[in-house]
Amino acid sequence: MPKWFNQFLVNSMPFIPRFLVGFVASRYVAGDTLADAAQCIRELNRNRFCATADVLGEHIHDLSETELPVRMYLDLIEKIAAEQLDCGISLKLSQLGLELDEAAAWRNFERILMRVREKDVFLRIDMEDSSLTDKTLEIFKRARSLYANIGIVLQACLFRSLDDLEYLLPLGVNVRICKGIYKEPAEIAHQSKAEINRNFMEMVSTCLNADGYAAIATHDLDLIHKCESFIRERRIPNKHFEFQALLGVPVQNTLKRLVQDGRKVRLYVPYGRDWYAYSLRRLRENPDIAGYVFRDLLKTRR
């Protein structure tokens, strides 16, 4: 489908019945429940993919809203440990109240942190928009003093991210490097795809040259190929990196090839009742997904 048509589909989504959006969402949201997520993760593991699970939701408006996601994360951790799934967890601190009360957010986060430490499950703190970057990094540093099996995310769109990476590297941190999905002002962020891609590659090469651990999170085939070339040329051991992608994003042939080549590939598995808002956001970020799903829908009707 041409890009203008993909964008048209995305712009039309708010006016499309929820069940049709649900058809789209089913490609890259595991479902409403923990059972749905566990079934998806087991299938990924059978196909030699790792996973990271995320309870959907962010930017809560009242601290009372934090209890449900905390409970869901605690149950998720128990499930991962009980079934020995090859899966970590990812979470957003705004879902735990960071924008409302930092102390309360830390208490909520600490409950989850103590459970992953008890069960030895990997935890990654997602990065949100630039208004929360400093607070997120502070909580990450505080958490890492309590539990080493924890990672962070840095966004290549932000000018500051390379400096943040160089600060974190001596700590031996596991860093997910992504482009970034938030619309940030030109004063603090690269605006063009070319600039973001250049910074992405500089961050990946900086991390790997310093023997850090890079979680290379992109669906951009050109970037994936450049990262592969860098890894081959520098003979970077597999223990220093992995590739990551969102569940359902149409780069499956590339991801399967990476696994066949002996590379670790981790898929982001979101689940929960907030699938509708998540689906609209993912489609706005990547309109090509809408065209891909529309083509697939047409095929199923033939």
C-alpha positions in Angstrom: 0.0 0.0 0.0 1.2 3.5 -0.7 2.3 5.6 2.4 -0.5 8.1 1.9 -3.1 5.3 2.1 -1.5 3.8 5.2 -1.7 7.3 6.8 -5.3 7.6 5.7 -6.1 4.3 7.5 -4.4 5.5 10.7 -6.3 8.8 10.6 -9.5 6.9 10.2 -9.0 4.6 13.2 -10.8 6.7 15.8 -14.0 6.5 13.6 -13.7 2.7 13.0 -15.6 0.3 15.3 -13.6 -1.1 18.2 -13.9 -4.7 17.0 -12.1 -3.8 13.8 -9.4 -2.0 15.8 -9.3 -5.1 17.9 -8.6 -7.2 14.8 -5.5 -4.9 14.1 -4.6 -5.0 17.8 -4.6 -8.8 17.9 -1.5 -8.8 15.8 0.7 -7.0 18.3 -1.2 -7.2 21.7 -1.2 -10.6 23.4 -4.6 -10.1 24.8 -6.4 -8.8 27.9 -5.2 -11.3 30.5 -2.1 -12.9 32.0 -3.2 -16.2 30.5 -3.2 -14.6 27.1 0.3 -13.2 27.6 1.7 -16.5 28.9 0.3 -18.4 26.0 1.9 -15.9 23.6 5.3 -16.0 25.4 5.3 -19.9 25.5 4.8 -19.9 21.7 7.6 -17.4 21.2 9.9 -19.4 23.3 9.0 -22.6 21.3 10.2 -20.7 18.3 13.4 -19.6 20.0 12.4 -16.0 20.6 12.9 -14.4 24.0 10.2 -12.0 25.3 9.6 -9.0 27.5 6.1 -8.6 28.9 4.4 -5.3 29.6 1.2 -4.5 31.4 -0.5 -1.8 29.2 -1.2 1.6 30.7 0.6 4.8 31.6 -0.1 8.4 32.7 -2.5 7.6 35.5 -4.6 10.4 36.9 -5.0 9.2 40.5 -2.8 7.2 42.8 -5.6 4.8 43.4 -5.2 3.7 39.8 -1.7 2.3 40.5 -2.8 -0.7 42.6 -4.1 -2.7 39.6 -0.9 -2.5 37.5 1.2 -3.3 40.5 -0.9 -6.4 41.3 -0.7 -7.4 37.6 3.1 -7.1 37.5 3.4 -9.2 40.7 1.3 -11.9 39.2 3.2 -11.7 35.9 6.5 -12.2 37.8 5.1 -15.2 39.6 4.0 -16.7 36.2 7.4 -16.1 34.6 9.2 -17.8 37.5 6.7 -20.7 37.9 6.9 -21.6 34.2 10.5 -20.7 33.8 9.6 -18.6 30.7 12.4 -16.9 28.8 10.9 -13.5 29.5 11.6 -10.3 31.5 9.3 -7.5 32.3 9.2 -3.9 31.1 7.3 -1.1 32.9 6.6 2.6 32.7 7.0 4.6 35.9 4.2 7.0 34.9 1.9 4.0 35.3 3.1 3.8 38.9 2.4 7.4 39.7 5.7 9.2 38.9 4.0 12.3 37.5 1.8 12.6 40.6 4.0 11.7 43.6 7.6 10.5 43.3 7.7 8.9 46.7 4.5 6.9 46.1 5.8 5.9 42.7 9.0 4.6 44.3 7.0 2.6 46.9 4.9 1.0 44.1 8.0 0.3 42.0 9.9 -1.1 45.1 7.1 -3.7 45.5 7.8 -4.9 42.0 11.5 -4.6 42.4 11.6 -6.8 45.5 9.5 -9.5 43.7 11.8 -9.6 40.6 14.8 -9.8 42.9 13.2 -12.7 44.9 12.4 -14.6 41.6 15.5 -13.5 39.7 13.5 -12.0 36.8 15.0 -9.3 34.5 13.3 -5.9 34.8 13.6 -3.0 32.4 12.4 0.5 33.1 11.0 2.0 29.9 11.8 5.6 29.0 9.0 8.0 28.4 8.9 11.6 27.2 11.8 14.0 28.0 9.9 15.5 31.0 10.5 12.3 32.9 14.0 11.4 31.7 15.9 12.7 34.7 13.4 11.2 37.2 13.5 7.9 35.4 17.3 7.7 35.4 17.4 8.6 39.1 15.0 5.8 40.0 17.0 3.4 37.8 20.2 4.2 39.6 18.6 3.8 43.0 17.0 0.5 41.9 20.3 -0.8 40.5 21.9 -0.4 43.9 19.4 -3.0 45.2 19.2 -5.3 42.2 21.7 -5.8 39.4 19.5 -7.6 36.9 17.8 -4.4 35.7 18.0 -2.4 32.5 17.1 1.0 31.1 16.1 2.5 27.8 17.8 5.4 25.9 16.3 7.2 22.9 18.4 8.1 20.0 16.2 11.1 19.1 17.4 13.0 22.2 20.7 15.0 22.1 21.5 14.0 25.6 21.3 10.2 25.1 24.9 9.6 24.0 26.1 11.4 27.1 23.7 9.4 29.3 25.0 6.2 27.7 28.6 7.1 28.3 27.8 7.8 32.0 26.0 4.5 32.4 28.5 2.2 30.5 31.1 2.0 33.4 28.3 0.6 35.5 27.9 -2.4 33.2 24.3 -1.5 32.4 22.0 -3.4 30.0 20.7 -0.6 27.7 17.9 -0.8 25.2 18.7 1.6 22.4 15.7 2.8 20.4 14.8 5.7 18.2 12.2 7.1 20.5 8.5 7.5 19.9 7.7 10.9 21.5 7.4 14.2 19.6 10.2 16.3 21.2 11.1 19.9 20.5 14.1 20.8 18.2 15.9 22.4 21.1 16.5 19.0 22.7 16.0 16.4 19.9 17.0 15.4 16.4 14.1 16.0 14.0 15.1 14.1 10.9 15.2 10.3 10.4 18.8 10.6 9.1 20.0 12.4 12.2 18.2 9.9 14.5 19.6 7.0 12.6 23.1 8.4 12.8 22.8 8.9 16.6 21.3 5.4 16.9 24.3 3.8 15.2 26.8 5.9 17.3 25.1 4.8 20.5 25.1 1.1 19.4 28.8 1.3 18.4 29.8 3.2 21.5 28.0 0.6 23.7 29.5 -2.4 22.0 33.0 -0.9 21.7 32.9 -0.5 25.5 31.9 -4.1 26.1 28.5 -3.0 27.2 25.2 -4.8 26.6 23.1 -3.3 23.7 19.5 -4.3 23.3 19.1 -3.1 19.7 15.5 -2.1 19.4 14.4 -1.1 15.9 12.2 -2.3 13.0 14.3 -0.3 10.5 15.8 -2.9 8.2 18.6 -0.6 7.2 19.7 -0.1 10.8 19.4 -3.8 11.5 21.7 -4.5 8.6 24.2 -1.8 9.6 24.2 -3.2 13.2 24.8 -6.7 11.8 27.7 -5.5 9.7 29.3 -3.7 12.6 28.9 -6.8 14.8 30.5 -9.1 12.2 33.3 -6.7 11.4 34.2 -6.2 15.1 33.5 -9.8 16.0 31.3 -8.8 18.8 30.3 -11.8 20.9 26.6 -12.7 21.2 26.8 -12.1 25.0 27.0 -8.4 24.4 23.8 -7.7 22.4 20.4 -8.8 21.3 17.8 -7.5 18.8 14.4 -6.4 19.9 11.1 -5.7 18.2 7.4 -5.2 18.9 5.2 -8.2 18.7 3.4 -8.3 15.3 5.4 -5.6 13.5 6.1 -7.0 10.0 9.8 -7.8 10.1 9.2 -11.4 10.8 11.4 -12.9 8.1 14.4 -10.8 9.3 13.7 -11.7 12.9 13.5 -15.4 12.1 16.7 -15.2 10.1 18.5 -13.5 13.0 17.4 -16.3 15.3 18.6 -18.9 12.7 21.9 -17.1 12.6 22.3 -17.7 16.3 21.4 -14.2 17.4 19.2 -13.5 20.4 15.9 -11.8 19.4 13.5 -10.5 22.1 9.9 -9.5 21.3 7.9 -7.0 23.3 4.7 -8.6 24.5 2.1 -6.1 25.7 -1.2 -7.2 27.3 -4.1 -5.8 29.3 -7.3 -3.9 29.1 -5.8 -0.7 27.7 -5.2 -2.3 24.3 -7.3 0.2 22.4 -5.3 3.3 23.3 -2.0 1.4 22.8 -3.2 0.2 19.4 -4.0 3.7 18.2 -0.7 5.0 19.4 1.3 2.2 17.7 -0.5 2.8 14.5 0.2 6.6 14.6 3.9 5.9 15.3 4.1 3.4 12.4 1.4 3.9 9.7 2.9 1.1 7.6 1.5 -1.4 10.1 -2.0 -0.3 9.2 -1.4 -1.0 5.5 0.2 -4.4 6.3 -2.8 -5.5 8.4 -5.3 -4.1 5.8 -3.6 -6.2 3.1 -3.8 -9.3 5.4 -7.5 -8.6 6.1 -8.2 -8.6 2.4 -6.4 -11.9 1.9 -8.5 -13.6 4.6 -11.7 -12.5 2.9 -10.8 -14.0 -0.5 
